[in-house]
Amino acid sequence: MKTVLSKINLTALALLLLVLAGFTSCKKDDDKDNDNLRASIVGEWEVTSFTLDGVEVMGSIVLASKMEFEAYSGSNGDFEWSINYGDGSSELQVGDYEVDEEDKEVELQSNDGEIFKLEADIDGDDLELSGILDGERVVIKADRD
């Protein structure tokens, strides 16, 4: 009888250790880039979704859009944002950007003086920017190029 109880205890202990190991391996890893928006936003981003006040305009009003954020040089970085519209026109915004790490926001200041402040969320190669542009709520989703 002692042998059976010992085997049960050893089995239970082994199972407990296996479950504990499983819990620690399933713990969500903190991505360094997610903790540092300033570093993780650097690169080229292909816009996959563009909504205005909840209406998807990608593919109709906006045909294509791309964003590029260069690494900081001094107190800010450079950005370029191109948009191709369905009517054949296009727009290019170029300027400086600053990152507010605490509020997870990116402020874009174009060379023509326009300022856009957008909340930013990056999960690996997925970027989501949201905020108010020209009085409308905009949500932009992009994949790293």
PEHULIN-V773417 format. One record per pair of residues at least 6 apart in sequence whose ideal C-beta (glycine too) atoms are under 8 Angstrom apart, sorted by the first residue. I is the first residue (numbers start at 1). J is the second residue. D is the distance in whole Angstrom. If there is no record, write none. Layout:
i=I j=J d=D
i=I j=J d=D
//
This chain:
i=31 j=40 d=8
i=31 j=123 d=8
i=31 j=124 d=7
i=32 j=39 d=8
i=33 j=39 d=6
i=33 j=40 d=3
i=33 j=122 d=7
i=33 j=124 d=8
i=34 j=40 d=7
i=34 j=122 d=6
i=34 j=123 d=7
i=36 j=101 d=7
i=37 j=99 d=5
i=37 j=101 d=6
i=37 j=104 d=6
i=37 j=106 d=7
i=37 j=120 d=6
i=37 j=122 d=7
i=38 j=72 d=6
i=38 j=99 d=4
i=38 j=101 d=6
i=39 j=71 d=8
i=40 j=122 d=5
i=41 j=69 d=5
i=41 j=99 d=7
i=41 j=106 d=7
i=41 j=120 d=7
i=41 j=122 d=6
i=41 j=127 d=7
i=42 j=69 d=5
i=42 j=70 d=7
i=42 j=71 d=5
i=42 j=77 d=7
i=43 j=68 d=7
i=43 j=69 d=7
i=43 j=144 d=6
i=43 j=145 d=7
i=44 j=66 d=7
i=44 j=67 d=7
i=44 j=68 d=5
i=44 j=144 d=7
i=44 j=145 d=4
i=45 j=66 d=7
i=45 j=67 d=4
i=45 j=68 d=7
i=45 j=69 d=8
i=45 j=127 d=5
i=45 j=142 d=4
i=45 j=143 d=7
i=45 j=144 d=6
i=45 j=145 d=6
i=46 j=65 d=8
i=46 j=66 d=6
i=46 j=142 d=6
i=46 j=143 d=5
i=46 j=144 d=8
i=46 j=145 d=5
i=47 j=58 d=7
i=47 j=62 d=8
i=47 j=64 d=7
i=47 j=65 d=4
i=47 j=66 d=7
i=47 j=67 d=7
i=47 j=140 d=6
i=47 j=141 d=7
i=47 j=142 d=5
i=48 j=58 d=7
i=48 j=141 d=5
i=48 j=142 d=6
i=48 j=143 d=6
i=49 j=56 d=6
i=49 j=58 d=5
i=49 j=139 d=7
i=49 j=140 d=7
i=49 j=141 d=4
i=50 j=56 d=7
i=50 j=57 d=5
i=50 j=58 d=4
i=50 j=62 d=5
i=50 j=65 d=6
i=50 j=138 d=7
i=50 j=139 d=8
i=50 j=140 d=6
i=50 j=141 d=8
i=51 j=57 d=7
i=51 j=58 d=8
i=51 j=138 d=7
i=51 j=139 d=5
i=51 j=140 d=8
i=52 j=61 d=8
i=52 j=136 d=5
i=52 j=137 d=7
i=52 j=138 d=6
i=53 j=136 d=5
i=53 j=137 d=5
i=54 j=137 d=7
i=58 j=65 d=8
i=60 j=86 d=6
i=61 j=85 d=6
i=61 j=86 d=5
i=62 j=83 d=6
i=62 j=84 d=7
i=62 j=85 d=6
i=62 j=86 d=7
i=63 j=84 d=5
i=63 j=85 d=7
i=63 j=86 d=5
i=64 j=82 d=8
i=64 j=83 d=8
i=64 j=84 d=4
i=65 j=81 d=7
i=65 j=82 d=7
i=65 j=83 d=5
i=65 j=84 d=7
i=65 j=140 d=8
i=65 j=142 d=8
i=66 j=81 d=8
i=66 j=82 d=5
i=66 j=145 d=7
i=67 j=79 d=7
i=67 j=80 d=7
i=67 j=81 d=5
i=67 j=82 d=8
i=67 j=142 d=6
i=68 j=79 d=7
i=68 j=80 d=5
i=68 j=81 d=8
i=69 j=77 d=6
i=69 j=78 d=8
i=69 j=79 d=5
i=69 j=97 d=6
i=70 j=77 d=5
i=70 j=78 d=5
i=70 j=79 d=7
i=71 j=77 d=6
i=75 j=98 d=7
i=76 j=96 d=4
i=76 j=97 d=6
i=76 j=98 d=5
i=77 j=96 d=7
i=77 j=97 d=5
i=77 j=98 d=8
i=77 j=99 d=8
i=78 j=94 d=8
i=78 j=95 d=7
i=78 j=96 d=6
i=78 j=97 d=7
i=79 j=93 d=8
i=79 j=94 d=7
i=79 j=95 d=6
i=79 j=96 d=7
i=79 j=97 d=4
i=79 j=108 d=6
i=80 j=92 d=7
i=80 j=93 d=7
i=80 j=94 d=5
i=81 j=92 d=7
i=81 j=93 d=4
i=81 j=94 d=8
i=81 j=108 d=7
i=82 j=90 d=7
i=82 j=91 d=7
i=82 j=92 d=5
i=82 j=93 d=8
i=83 j=90 d=6
i=83 j=91 d=5
i=83 j=92 d=8
i=83 j=93 d=8
i=84 j=90 d=5
i=85 j=91 d=7
i=93 j=108 d=7
i=93 j=110 d=5
i=93 j=114 d=7
i=94 j=110 d=6
i=94 j=111 d=5
i=95 j=108 d=6
i=95 j=109 d=5
i=95 j=110 d=4
i=95 j=111 d=5
i=95 j=112 d=8
i=96 j=108 d=8
i=96 j=109 d=5
i=97 j=106 d=6
i=97 j=107 d=6
i=97 j=108 d=5
i=97 j=109 d=7
i=98 j=106 d=7
i=98 j=107 d=5
i=98 j=109 d=8
i=99 j=105 d=7
i=99 j=106 d=6
i=99 j=107 d=8
i=99 j=120 d=8
i=100 j=106 d=8
i=100 j=107 d=7
i=103 j=119 d=8
i=104 j=119 d=6
i=104 j=120 d=6
i=104 j=121 d=7
i=105 j=117 d=6
i=105 j=118 d=7
i=105 j=119 d=6
i=105 j=120 d=6
i=106 j=117 d=8
i=106 j=118 d=5
i=106 j=120 d=5
i=106 j=129 d=7
i=107 j=115 d=6
i=107 j=116 d=7
i=107 j=117 d=5
i=107 j=118 d=8
i=108 j=115 d=7
i=108 j=116 d=4
i=108 j=117 d=8
i=108 j=118 d=7
i=109 j=115 d=5
i=110 j=116 d=8
i=116 j=131 d=7
i=116 j=133 d=6
i=117 j=131 d=6
i=118 j=129 d=4
i=118 j=130 d=6
i=118 j=131 d=4
i=118 j=138 d=8
i=118 j=140 d=8
i=119 j=129 d=7
i=119 j=130 d=5
i=119 j=131 d=6
i=120 j=127 d=7
i=120 j=128 d=7
i=120 j=129 d=6
i=121 j=127 d=7
i=121 j=128 d=5
i=122 j=128 d=8
i=125 j=143 d=6
i=125 j=144 d=4
i=126 j=141 d=7
i=126 j=142 d=8
i=126 j=143 d=6
i=126 j=144 d=8
i=127 j=140 d=8
i=127 j=141 d=7
i=127 j=142 d=5
i=127 j=143 d=8
i=127 j=144 d=7
i=128 j=139 d=7
i=128 j=140 d=7
i=128 j=141 d=5
i=128 j=142 d=8
i=129 j=138 d=8
i=129 j=139 d=7
i=129 j=140 d=4
i=129 j=142 d=8
i=130 j=137 d=7
i=130 j=138 d=7
i=130 j=139 d=5
i=130 j=140 d=7
i=131 j=137 d=8
i=131 j=138 d=6
i=132 j=138 d=7
//
